[in-house]
Amino acid sequence: MAKNKTPMTPAIRVLRNEKVKFEDFTYAYEEKGGTAVSSRELGVDEHCMVKTLVMEDENKNPIIVLMHGDRQVSTKKLARLIGVKSISPCSPETANKHTGYLVGGTSPFGTRRTMPVYMEQTIMELPKIYINGGKRGFLVSLEPQDVMRILKPTLVQVGI
């Protein structure tokens, strides 16, 4: 786990503007490695890793879903909860367009476009979470209460 100069991403600007206490970590990014790689590299339980997923409904309206690294999203359950016909992951190109971040480096903070955010309710039970800081191979740790305060996500139970 390397500790270097903090990259200045839109996410870091938001966290600093909001006076969030966070730690930043860089690690060797592996294509399609996901939270398994980041948890291994940082020596942190994958359940504490929070992935930022960009999805869309049947009308191509984008949303962000924050989920534990070791769980998947039940898109059927999420669609029912938010009152749409279907939810599916965006293509990497579409996700990049909505967020301004490259897939693998997507942070829920400082996105290009404001989107509704849904967060797995049990994330709030963790004392500290690790979430992308806006660049591949770059994570920040912070308290889940800060995510609630800044993003005001809707809490859901859609993890499987």
N, C-alpha and C positions, 0 to 999 in steps of 0.2 A: 504494500500500500504506500504509494508515493505521495508526498506532501509537497506541492509546488506552488508557484504563484497562482492565485485564483484567476481563471479565465474570465474576462469581462463579457458575459452573455446578457441578453435581455432578462433572463431569469435572475441572475445575480443583481442586476440593477433594481429589479422589483423587490427582492429580498432586502437589499440595503435600504431602499427608500422606505420600506415598511418596518425598518429597524428589527429585523428578525435575527436572532442569534442562531448561527449555523456554522457547521464545520464543512470543509470541502475536501474531496478526495479524488485523485486521478488514478486510473488503472489502465492496463493494456486492454484496449477494446478488441473484442473478437466479433466479427461479422456473424449475426444470427445467434450470438452467445446468450443474449438476454440477461435476466437476473441471476441465472445459475452462475454465469461467469463473474458478474460483479460481486455476488455474495461470496464466492470462493476467493476472489482477489482481495476483498476487504476483510474476510474472516468474519462475516456477519450472517446470521440466520436469514435465509431467503424470504421467510415470512415477513421480515422487517423491511425488505426491499419493496418499494412501491413503483409499479410500472405505470406509465402514462400511455393510455391507449386512445387513439383517435378513431372514432367510429362515426357512422352516419345512418340516418333512417332511410326509409324507402324514397323519400323526396330529396335525398342527398344533403339534408341538414346535418352538419357536423356536431358531435358532442365529444367530450373528453371523459374517459372512465379511469379512475385511479383504483388499482387492484393490487393485492398482495402479490409478490413475485412468484410464490408457489401455488397460485390459484388461477383459474380461468374465469371468464365472464360468461354467464348464461345469457346469451343475447335474447333468447325468447322471453326469459323472465324480465330482463331489463325493458324490452319493448312493451310488455304488458304493463309494467310499473309506470312507464312514462307516457303510455297511451298512443303508441304508434304501431304500425303493422309489423315492421321488422327493423332490426338493427344489425349492421354488419361492419367489419373493420374497413376502414378506408384503404385505398391503394397507397403505397408509400409516396407516390407523387402527389396525390390529393392531400394526404396528411401533411406533407412538407408545405404545400400551398396554404393550408389553413393555419399552420402553427408558425411557419418561418424557420422551423428546425428540421434537420435531417432525421429520418427514422433511425432509432438507436441513440439519438441525442435529444429526444423530445422531452421538454419540461412543461408542466402545466402552467408555469409562471412566465409572463412576458410573451404570450403567444401573439402572433400577428393579428389574429381575429379573436374577438371575445366569443366564447362558446359556453353552453351550459356544461357544468362539471358535475359528475356523479362519482361518489367515493364509497367504496365498500365500508360499511359501518364499523366493522371490527378493527379497521386501521386506527380508529380513535382510541382503542384500548392499549396501543403500543406506547411505551414511554418516549421512543425516538424512532423516526423513520428515515430511510435513505431513498432519495428520489433524484431523478436526473436534473442536473444543473444547466442543461441547455447545450450540451456538447457530448459527442461520443466519448466514452471513457472518463466521464466527469460526473460525480454525484455529490449531493449535499445531504447532510443529516440535520434534521430539525424536529421540533415537536409537532405532532399532528394538529395541535390547537392552532398553530400558525397557519397551516393549510386552511383550516376552517375560517380563520379570521380574514385571510387574504382572498381566497377563491370562493368562499361561501358555497361549497358544494352541497348538493342534495345527497344525504346519506341513504344508501340502498343496501340490500342484502341479495346480491346476485352472483356471489362467488361460488364456484364449484371445484 
